[in-house]
Amino acid sequence: MAKILVTGAGGFVAGYLRRVLIRDGFKVASVSRSSIRPIDGERVLTVSGYDDPAIPDVARGCSAAIHLVGGGQQTIHHQYHDTNHFPAAAVAEACRAADVPRMIYLSGLGVSPDATSGYFISKYLAERAVAGSVPEPVIFRPSYIIGPNDHLTSNLRRQAQTCAITIPGSGRYMMQPISVHDAVRVLAMAATGGAFAGRTLDMVGPQTTTFAEYVRAFAGPKTRIIHADMEEIYRDAVLGRDPAYELDDLGIMVGGYVGDHGTLRRITGMQFRTIPQMLQSGGPA
Ligand SMILES: NC(=O)c1ccc[n+]([C@@H]2O[C@H](COP(=O)([O-])OP(=O)(O)OC[C@H]3O[C@@H](n4cnc5c(N)ncnc54)[C@H](OP(=O)(O)O)[C@@H]3O)[C@@H](O)[C@H]2O)c1
């Protein structure tokens, strides 16, 4: 069975993906900066950074690498280059050195050469680094990946537990979430499927919705919802005053990004979970 390298193995998506790959019979070699517990037969390499010279050795013999390192917030200690562009370029170089033909990268929905935000720029540069290093790059641009403990669900649940959920402004900006269970099925298929090689694909679910509708469905009848003034929400985020949403989260939300689900469905032949099905596992109560 094929051997797959998973980088960023300590993260949210990786936790689901590693279990699915092992269950499907793949040999899995996982790399993380945190000490993660191996799942049945999995090889784990703990590194201090993604330019660790041991990574090409672990990658050798893999038919694909699935790179899940990334983040949507920056601090003085970890800027977007450190979280998105640099690790992707370093792992792409490790794949090239180890003759790993395919590298699968999770970018972000809305990423394009016209990007102006630091987050999107770092993701775009990471895409280019991957595309320029391996013969079979596969780039996915995901919308919100929804599971019991994703970033958005954790935020909404935390707000619901305090007093109310805040919707910035009208909430009439669009989104097209995908279930983490579907996202990892797609990634497992992309590790070996011929139809994926060289493609850039939106990783979006079958339904679009507005953020306000999504929050209402998430909250249920008992949780209060507040529409807050957009200017105030942005000011809290800019000034770091315990904001309900971080600055770049707001940019992505208000950007209202939706994508092409049809191509993903055609290539995978999968039936994807609807928004109500995604919410069943992630609601507040
Ligand atoms: N979840 C979503 O809704 C969503 C939406 C769009 C795009 N994406 C992208 O999909 C990928 C996986 O998402 P996820 O939700 O699983 O991400 P995550 O759990 O937030 O983070 C994934 C991993 O990135 C690594 N990482 C974070 N900050 C780092 C830094 N400063 N330097 C080096 N490594 C760092 C960590 O790997 P280790 O601790 O294992 O080293 C972490 O476990 C990411 O690239 C993300 O940007 C996710």
The ligand as an SDF file (V2000), in Angstrom:
LIG
                    3D

 48 52  0  0  0  0  0  0  0  0999 V2000
   -9.7290   24.6250    9.2900 N   0  0  0  0  0  0  0  0  0  0  0  0
  -10.2260   25.4350    8.3500 C   0  0  0  0  0  0  0  0  0  0  0  0
  -11.4040   25.8340    8.3950 O   0  0  0  0  0  0  0  0  0  0  0  0
   -9.3530   25.8570    7.1920 C   0  0  0  0  0  0  0  0  0  0  0  0
   -9.8920   26.6770    6.1890 C   0  0  0  0  0  0  0  0  0  0  0  0
   -9.0820   27.0640    5.1230 C   0  0  0  0  0  0  0  0  0  0  0  0
   -7.7720   26.6400    5.0600 C   0  0  0  0  0  0  0  0  0  0  0  0
   -7.2840   25.8450    6.0450 N   0  0  0  0  0  0  0  0  0  0  0  0
   -5.8800   25.4050    5.9630 C   0  0  0  0  0  0  0  0  0  0  0  0
   -5.8210   24.0030    6.0640 O   0  0  0  0  0  0  0  0  0  0  0  0
   -4.6360   23.6150    6.7620 C   0  0  0  0  0  0  0  0  0  0  0  0
   -5.0200   22.7200    7.9490 C   0  0  0  0  0  0  0  0  0  0  0  0
   -5.9730   23.4260    8.7400 O   0  0  0  0  0  0  0  0  0  0  0  0
   -6.1550   23.1110   10.3030 P   0  0  0  0  0  0  0  0  0  0  0  0
   -7.4280   23.7590   10.6990 O   0  0  0  0  0  0  0  0  0  0  0  0
   -5.9310   21.6890   10.5610 O   0  0  0  0  0  0  0  0  0  0  0  0
   -4.9630   23.9720   10.9040 O   0  0  0  0  0  0  0  0  0  0  0  0
   -4.4780   24.0830   12.4320 P   0  0  0  0  0  0  0  0  0  0  0  0
   -4.9710   22.9640   13.2530 O   0  0  0  0  0  0  0  0  0  0  0  0
   -4.8060   25.4770   12.9150 O   0  0  0  0  0  0  0  0  0  0  0  0
   -2.8980   24.0610   12.2680 O   0  0  0  0  0  0  0  0  0  0  0  0
   -2.2780   23.0630   11.5070 C   0  0  0  0  0  0  0  0  0  0  0  0
   -0.8480   22.9280   11.9050 C   0  0  0  0  0  0  0  0  0  0  0  0
   -0.0600   24.0180   11.4280 O   0  0  0  0  0  0  0  0  0  0  0  0
    1.1670   23.9930   12.1650 C   0  0  0  0  0  0  0  0  0  0  0  0
    1.5150   25.3730   12.5450 N   0  0  0  0  0  0  0  0  0  0  0  0
    0.7150   26.3190   13.0520 C   0  0  0  0  0  0  0  0  0  0  0  0
    1.4100   27.4490   13.2710 N   0  0  0  0  0  0  0  0  0  0  0  0
    2.6920   27.1930   12.8720 C   0  0  0  0  0  0  0  0  0  0  0  0
    3.8940   27.9640   12.8430 C   0  0  0  0  0  0  0  0  0  0  0  0
    3.9190   29.2290   13.2520 N   0  0  0  0  0  0  0  0  0  0  0  0
    5.0170   27.3690   12.3750 N   0  0  0  0  0  0  0  0  0  0  0  0
    5.0020   26.1010   11.9430 C   0  0  0  0  0  0  0  0  0  0  0  0
    3.8820   25.3310   11.9600 N   0  0  0  0  0  0  0  0  0  0  0  0
    2.7550   25.8780   12.4130 C   0  0  0  0  0  0  0  0  0  0  0  0
    0.9420   23.1240   13.3880 C   0  0  0  0  0  0  0  0  0  0  0  0
    1.5610   21.8790   13.1020 O   0  0  0  0  0  0  0  0  0  0  0  0
    2.3400   21.0030   14.2000 P   0  0  0  0  0  0  0  0  0  0  0  0
    1.9800   21.5400   15.5540 O   0  0  0  0  0  0  0  0  0  0  0  0
    1.8410   19.6400   13.9740 O   0  0  0  0  0  0  0  0  0  0  0  0
    3.7640   21.1910   13.8720 O   0  0  0  0  0  0  0  0  0  0  0  0
   -0.5610   22.9440   13.4000 C   0  0  0  0  0  0  0  0  0  0  0  0
   -0.9500   21.7600   14.0090 O   0  0  0  0  0  0  0  0  0  0  0  0
   -3.9280   24.9160    7.1670 C   0  0  0  0  0  0  0  0  0  0  0  0
   -2.9740   25.2420    6.1930 O   0  0  0  0  0  0  0  0  0  0  0  0
   -5.0460   25.9290    7.1290 C   0  0  0  0  0  0  0  0  0  0  0  0
   -4.5800   27.2510    6.8730 O   0  0  0  0  0  0  0  0  0  0  0  0
   -8.0280   25.4320    7.1110 C   0  0  0  0  0  0  0  0  0  0  0  0
  1  2  1  0
  2  3  2  0
  2  4  1  0
  4  5  1  0
  4 48  2  0
  5  6  2  0
  6  7  1  0
  7  8  2  0
  8  9  1  0
  8 48  1  0
  9 10  1  0
  9 46  1  0
 10 11  1  0
 11 12  1  0
 11 44  1  0
 12 13  1  0
 13 14  1  0
 14 15  2  0
 14 16  1  0
 14 17  1  0
 17 18  1  0
 18 19  2  0
 18 20  1  0
 18 21  1  0
 21 22  1  0
 22 23  1  0
 23 24  1  0
 23 42  1  0
 24 25  1  0
 25 26  1  0
 25 36  1  0
 26 27  1  0
 26 35  1  0
 27 28  2  0
 28 29  1  0
 29 30  1  0
 29 35  2  0
 30 31  1  0
 30 32  2  0
 32 33  1  0
 33 34  2  0
 34 35  1  0
 36 37  1  0
 36 42  1  0
 37 38  1  0
 38 39  2  0
 38 40  1  0
 38 41  1  0
 42 43  1  0
 44 45  1  0
 44 46  1  0
 46 47  1  0
M  CHG  2   8   1  16  -1
M  END
$$$$
